[in-house]
Amino acid sequence: MTKLDFYQLENGLTLVGERMEYVQSASFHLLTPGGAAWLPNGCCGAAAVLADWLFRGAGSRNSRQLIDALDSLGIHHNTTVNADHLTLNAAMEAGNLAAAINLFADILLTPRLEPDQFELSRKLAIQELQGLDDDPRGKVMLMLYEQYYPDPYGRPGLGKEAELEALTAAQGAQIAAQLADPSRMIFSIAGRYDFDAVCRLVETRFGACGKRATTALEPTPKPRSYVHHPNEGAQVHIGLMTEIPPISAGAYYQTMAAVSVLSGSMSSRLFTEVREKRGLCYAVGAKYHTLKDYAGVSCYAGTTPDKAQQTLDVTWEQFQRLKDGVTEDELQRAKVGLKSSLIMQSESSVARSAGIAGDFFLLGRVRPLEEIRDAIEGLTTGSVGNFLQRHPFETFTAVTIGPKEIRV
């Protein structure tokens, strides 16, 4: 069984890790409480601005010097925003790990946050949001999540244009100051590392951080509904989402098997029935999307106006048919696909550190890869079928972009 490392600072910051002896790299994810759901009202998109602004100078380095320092260490970095977290991720050659942690501590704890640089970051965030007009698939799914999840959990990480336009440097700096709340930070690491040395360094850099007062969120449920966004184009983009238990409910593997049967390969039901047999759409797929307390199976289909209604009807039918169970062949293909993803995750320090962070936040513990593999192997048509009978896909939230509404 894989050995997992764990350490918690007195101020609450949690370190979790898994050493991978067969790699020469290291990767860490630093989850901070800057997710879209936790932003002040009227500041939707502030985290997207901070994702760039934080890297425009930190500590003793200006913007150019910070970029040079990251490049000189060969650090591949990324920043993502979801409902709960603004996450900083870095991957590098293992010998540069300590220097990378120091750089990211500067970025998070002592960012320069210069007002002129804020304007550049804000404009970039607005441009990225406007770029969704050229990515209708991404746009319809963001609209779907916003419609499906209770507010504020459905707020888009990219933001809303009016609120981005009104956002000020002072508001951004105030939000940035709240990111280093140790009681709500998770530092995950995977790859080749010395965990004792990492703990000492993180203690040195983050140990003095104090907890911030936090107001609990009060989610506002939304009715399951259909929303249409008119667009006089030659395509129709359909987003569907139906309720399923979150990962913490204990039915994750049955859910993933069901989704894989629907959309895990070119032999999956959606691809076969909607695209191949009937030629209704050029793209169709489903996936499991989970937050800590809410989850759903989302589905996208891209088609033409004359085929939109039938595309929706046949897609809906495939969801409904799942309650009748899955075949042994379908389950075996699902297992192969899920284990293949697991193998790829086990060979990547970036993927593993992301998985560790996600597990700890969503479950309060980290699942060893062996546990995940054994759980996949233990799936049967009976266990998946019983789960689907208890959780039939009957109620949907739907969003479409296209020339006219369709019947839902």
SEFI-259288 format. One line per 8 residues: for each residue y, x, z of C-alpha. Coordinates in nm, 2 decimals, padded with zeros to 4 digits, always signed. Example, Ala and Ser with C-alpha at 12.3 -4.5 7.8 and 13.67 -1.06 7.14 Angstrom:
REM residues 2
-00.45 +01.23 +00.78  -00.11 +01.37 +00.71
This chain:
REM residues 408
+00.00 +00.00 +00.00  +00.34 +00.13 -00.09  +00.55 +00.25 +00.20  +00.89 +00.09 +00.22  +01.18 +00.25 +00.41  +01.42 +00.06 +00.63  +01.72 +00.14 +00.84  +02.01 -00.06 +00.98
+02.34 +00.07 +01.10  +02.48 -00.06 +01.43  +02.75 -00.24 +01.23  +02.48 -00.43 +01.04  +02.47 -00.25 +00.71  +02.11 -00.25 +00.59  +01.93 +00.02 +00.39  +01.60 -00.05 +00.22
+01.42 +00.18 -00.01  +01.10 +00.28 -00.19  +01.03 +00.64 -00.28  +00.88 +00.69 -00.63  +00.71 +01.03 -00.63  +00.64 +01.03 -01.01  +01.01 +01.00 -01.12  +01.29 +01.26 -01.12
+01.57 +01.00 -01.09  +01.72 +00.79 -00.82  +01.90 +00.45 -00.83  +02.09 +00.25 -00.57  +02.23 -00.10 -00.56  +02.51 -00.17 -00.32  +02.55 -00.55 -00.26  +02.89 -00.65 -00.13
+03.01 -00.99 -00.02  +03.24 -01.04 -00.33  +03.03 -01.30 -00.51  +03.20 -01.58 -00.70  +03.11 -01.84 -00.43  +03.29 -01.64 -00.16  +03.62 -01.59 -00.33  +03.93 -01.79 -00.21
+04.00 -02.11 -00.39  +04.21 -02.05 -00.69  +04.08 -01.69 -00.74  +03.78 -01.76 -00.96  +03.73 -01.44 -01.16  +03.88 -01.20 -00.91  +03.55 -01.03 -00.87  +03.53 -00.96 -01.24
+03.88 -00.80 -01.22  +03.77 -00.59 -00.92  +03.46 -00.48 -01.11  +03.69 -00.28 -01.33  +03.99 -00.22 -01.10  +03.78 -00.05 -00.83  +03.69 +00.23 -01.08  +04.05 +00.30 -01.17
+04.10 +00.56 -00.91  +03.96 +00.62 -00.56  +04.01 +00.86 -00.27  +04.18 +01.17 -00.40  +04.10 +01.10 -00.77  +04.31 +00.91 -01.01  +04.14 +00.70 -01.28  +04.08 +00.98 -01.52
+03.95 +01.21 -01.25  +03.71 +00.95 -01.12  +03.57 +00.89 -01.47  +03.53 +01.26 -01.51  +03.35 +01.29 -01.18  +03.11 +01.01 -01.27  +03.04 +01.16 -01.61  +02.99 +01.52 -01.47
+02.71 +01.39 -01.25  +02.55 +01.20 -01.53  +02.58 +00.87 -01.34  +02.49 +00.56 -01.53  +02.67 +00.28 -01.34  +02.72 -00.09 -01.37  +02.89 -00.37 -01.18  +02.77 -00.73 -01.17
+02.89 -01.05 -01.02  +02.68 -01.34 -00.91  +02.73 -01.63 -00.67  +02.68 -01.42 -00.36  +02.76 -01.06 -00.44  +02.97 -00.81 -00.63  +02.71 -00.54 -00.68  +02.77 -00.18 -00.76
+02.47 +00.00 -00.92  +02.43 +00.37 -01.00  +02.14 +00.57 -01.15  +02.13 +00.95 -01.18  +01.92 +01.26 -01.16  +01.78 +01.28 -00.81  +01.96 +01.60 -00.73  +02.30 +01.43 -00.77
+02.22 +01.14 -00.53  +02.43 +01.26 -00.24  +02.74 +01.32 -00.46  +02.69 +00.98 -00.62  +02.68 +00.81 -00.28  +03.00 +00.99 -00.18  +03.18 +00.88 -00.50  +03.08 +00.51 -00.45
+03.18 +00.52 -00.09  +03.53 +00.63 -00.21  +03.53 +00.35 -00.47  +03.44 +00.09 -00.22  +03.62 +00.21 +00.09  +03.93 +00.39 -00.04  +04.01 +00.25 -00.39  +04.36 +00.32 -00.51
+04.42 -00.03 -00.65  +04.74 +00.06 -00.83  +04.93 -00.25 -00.95  +04.98 -00.12 -01.31  +04.60 -00.06 -01.33  +04.54 -00.41 -01.20  +04.72 -00.56 -01.50  +04.49 -00.37 -01.73
+04.18 -00.49 -01.54  +04.30 -00.85 -01.53  +04.36 -00.85 -01.91  +04.02 -00.70 -01.97  +03.86 -00.98 -01.76  +04.05 -01.24 -01.96  +03.94 -01.09 -02.29  +03.58 -01.09 -02.17
+03.60 -01.45 -02.07  +03.76 -01.54 -02.41  +03.48 -01.35 -02.58  +03.24 -01.63 -02.48  +03.38 -01.83 -02.77  +03.18 -01.58 -02.99  +02.87 -01.62 -02.76  +02.81 -02.00 -02.74
+02.46 -01.94 -02.59  +02.61 -01.75 -02.30  +02.89 -02.01 -02.27  +02.67 -02.31 -02.26  +02.45 -02.15 -01.99  +02.75 -02.06 -01.77  +02.87 -02.42 -01.80  +02.52 -02.54 -01.72
+02.50 -02.34 -01.40  +02.85 -02.46 -01.30  +02.74 -02.82 -01.35  +02.40 -02.78 -01.18  +02.47 -02.59 -00.87  +02.68 -02.73 -00.58  +03.03 -02.60 -00.56  +03.11 -02.32 -00.49
+02.77 -02.17 -00.59  +02.81 -02.27 -00.96  +03.15 -02.10 -01.00  +03.13 -01.86 -01.30  +03.14 -01.49 -01.22  +03.35 -01.43 -01.53  +03.61 -01.67 -01.38  +03.84 -01.94 -01.52
+04.12 -01.84 -01.75  +04.40 -02.03 -01.57  +04.30 -01.88 -01.24  +04.27 -01.53 -01.39  +04.62 -01.57 -01.54  +04.76 -01.66 -01.20  +04.58 -01.39 -01.01  +04.81 -01.13 -00.85
+04.75 -00.77 -00.75  +04.82 -00.86 -00.39  +04.54 -01.12 -00.40  +04.30 -00.88 -00.56  +04.37 -00.61 -00.30  +04.32 -00.85 -00.02  +03.98 -00.95 -00.16  +03.89 -00.59 -00.22
+03.95 -00.51 +00.15  +03.69 -00.77 +00.24  +03.41 -00.62 +00.03  +03.32 -00.35 +00.29  +03.19 -00.60 +00.55  +02.88 -00.41 +00.68  +02.72 -00.72 +00.82  +02.69 -00.86 +00.47
+02.61 -00.54 +00.28  +02.28 -00.43 +00.15  +02.21 -00.07 +00.02  +01.89 -00.05 -00.17  +01.75 +00.27 -00.32  +01.45 +00.36 -00.53  +01.32 +00.68 -00.69  +01.31 +01.04 -00.56
+01.51 +01.07 -00.24  +01.51 +01.20 +00.12  +01.55 +00.88 +00.32  +01.66 +01.05 +00.64  +01.93 +01.24 +00.44  +02.04 +00.91 +00.28  +02.06 +00.74 +00.61  +02.28 +01.02 +00.76
+02.51 +01.01 +00.47  +02.55 +00.64 +00.46  +02.60 +00.64 +00.84  +02.88 +00.90 +00.80  +03.06 +00.71 +00.52  +03.01 +00.35 +00.63  +02.94 +00.37 +01.00  +03.30 +00.32 +01.10
+03.33 -00.01 +00.90  +03.39 -00.31 +01.12  +03.26 -00.66 +01.07  +03.49 -00.92 +00.92  +03.52 -01.28 +01.03  +03.33 -01.50 +00.79  +03.36 -01.88 +00.73  +03.04 -02.04 +00.63
+03.03 -02.21 +00.29  +03.01 -02.59 +00.28  +02.85 -02.67 -00.06  +02.95 -02.98 -00.23  +02.66 -03.14 -00.43  +02.71 -03.26 -00.78  +02.54 -03.55 -00.96  +02.27 -03.46 -01.21
+02.46 -03.54 -01.53  +02.52 -03.47 -01.90  +02.84 -03.30 -02.01  +02.94 -03.25 -02.37  +03.19 -03.00 -02.50  +03.31 -03.09 -02.85  +03.31 -02.81 -03.11  +03.34 -02.86 -03.48
+03.08 -02.60 -03.58  +02.76 -02.59 -03.77  +02.55 -02.55 -03.46  +02.46 -02.73 -03.15  +02.39 -02.55 -02.83  +02.18 -02.73 -02.57  +02.14 -02.63 -02.20  +01.90 -02.81 -01.97
+01.83 -02.74 -01.60  +01.58 -02.91 -01.37  +01.53 -02.86 -01.00  +01.26 -02.64 -00.85  +01.22 -02.48 -00.50  +01.40 -02.15 -00.44  +01.20 -01.83 -00.40  +01.21 -01.86 -00.02
+01.01 -02.18 -00.04  +00.69 -01.99 -00.11  +00.60 -02.12 -00.46  +00.75 -01.84 -00.66  +00.44 -01.73 -00.84  +00.33 -02.08 -00.94  +00.69 -02.14 -01.07  +00.68 -01.82 -01.27
+00.35 -01.90 -01.42  +00.47 -02.25 -01.52  +00.79 -02.10 -01.68  +00.58 -01.84 -01.86  +00.36 -02.12 -02.01  +00.67 -02.29 -02.13  +00.85 -01.98 -02.26  +00.68 -01.65 -02.18
+00.57 -01.55 -02.53  +00.55 -01.65 -02.90  +00.24 -01.86 -02.81  +00.43 -02.05 -02.54  +00.47 -02.43 -02.56  +00.84 -02.44 -02.63  +00.82 -02.17 -02.90  +00.52 -02.33 -03.06
+00.61 -02.70 -03.04  +00.99 -02.69 -03.09  +01.03 -02.39 -03.32  +00.71 -02.32 -03.51  +00.55 -02.65 -03.56  +00.86 -02.86 -03.63  +01.12 -02.60 -03.72  +01.38 -02.78 -03.51
+01.57 -02.48 -03.38  +01.63 -02.11 -03.43  +01.61 -02.02 -03.06  +01.45 -02.18 -02.76  +01.36 -02.05 -02.42  +01.34 -02.12 -02.05  +01.37 -01.91 -01.73  +01.37 -01.94 -01.35
+01.70 -01.90 -01.19  +01.72 -01.87 -00.81  +01.98 -01.84 -00.54  +01.90 -01.82 -00.17  +01.89 -02.19 -00.11  +01.90 -02.34 -00.45  +01.70 -02.29 -00.77  +01.62 -02.44 -01.11
+01.44 -02.38 -01.44  +01.70 -02.35 -01.71  +01.64 -02.39 -02.08  +01.84 -02.31 -02.39  +01.80 -02.44 -02.75  +02.01 -02.36 -03.05  +01.99 -02.59 -03.34  +02.19 -02.79 -03.61
+02.36 -03.12 -03.56  +02.10 -03.32 -03.77  +01.81 -03.18 -03.55  +01.98 -03.18 -03.21  +01.85 -03.51 -03.09  +01.49 -03.43 -03.18  +01.52 -03.08 -03.04  +01.62 -03.22 -02.71
+01.35 -03.49 -02.71  +01.07 -03.25 -02.79  +01.19 -02.99 -02.54  +01.21 -03.26 -02.27  +00.86 -03.37 -02.36  +00.72 -03.02 -02.31  +00.87 -03.01 -01.96  +00.72 -03.35 -01.88
+00.38 -03.25 -02.00  +00.36 -02.96 -01.75  +00.27 -03.21 -01.47  -00.07 -03.25 -01.65  -00.15 -02.89 -01.57  -00.20 -02.57 -01.77  -00.51 -02.44 -01.95  -00.71 -02.13 -01.85
-00.59 -01.95 -02.17  -00.23 -02.03 -02.10  -00.26 -01.90 -01.74  -00.43 -01.58 -01.85  -00.15 -01.51 -02.10  +00.11 -01.59 -01.83  -00.07 -01.34 -01.59  -00.07 -01.07 -01.85
+00.30 -01.12 -01.92  +00.40 -01.13 -01.55  +00.19 -00.81 -01.48  +00.35 -00.64 -01.78  +00.69 -00.71 -01.64  +00.58 -00.58 -01.30  +00.45 -00.26 -01.45  +00.78 -00.19 -01.63
+00.96 -00.26 -01.31  +00.74 -00.01 -01.12  +00.82 +00.26 -01.37  +01.20 +00.22 -01.35  +01.40 +00.33 -01.04  +01.69 +00.10 -01.16  +01.47 -00.21 -01.18  +01.29 -00.13 -00.86
+01.61 -00.08 -00.66  +01.74 -00.41 -00.80  +01.42 -00.59 -00.70  +01.43 -00.44 -00.35  +01.79 -00.56 -00.30  +01.71 -00.91 -00.43  +01.40 -00.94 -00.22  +01.58 -00.84 +00.10
+01.87 -01.08 +00.04  +01.66 -01.38 -00.07  +01.35 -01.33 +00.15  +01.47 -01.11 +00.44  +01.19 -00.86 +00.35  +01.08 -00.65 +00.05  +00.76 -00.74 -00.13  +00.55 -00.43 -00.21
+00.45 -00.42 -00.58  +00.08 -00.44 -00.47  +00.15 -00.78 -00.30  +00.32 -00.91 -00.61  +00.03 -00.80 -00.83  -00.23 -00.96 -00.60  -00.04 -01.28 -00.59  -00.03 -01.30 -00.97
-00.40 -01.22 -00.99  -00.47 -01.50 -00.73  -00.31 -01.77 -00.94  -00.55 -02.04 -01.07  -00.51 -02.34 -01.30  -00.57 -02.55 -00.99  -00.30 -02.39 -00.78  -00.05 -02.41 -01.06
-00.15 -02.77 -01.15  -00.11 -02.88 -00.79  +00.23 -02.73 -00.77  +00.34 -02.90 -01.09  +00.22 -03.24 -00.97  +00.42 -03.20 -00.65  +00.73 -03.08 -00.85  +00.74 -03.27 -01.18
+01.04 -03.20 -01.40  +01.19 -03.54 -01.40  +01.57 -03.50 -01.34  +01.78 -03.28 -01.56  +02.14 -03.16 -01.58  +02.24 -03.12 -01.94  +02.53 -02.95 -02.12  +02.59 -02.94 -02.49
+02.83 -02.77 -02.72  +02.86 -02.92 -03.07  +03.02 -03.17 -03.30  +02.90 -03.48 -03.12  +02.71 -03.60 -02.81  +02.34 -03.65 -02.81  +02.14 -03.90 -02.62  +02.02 -03.77 -02.28
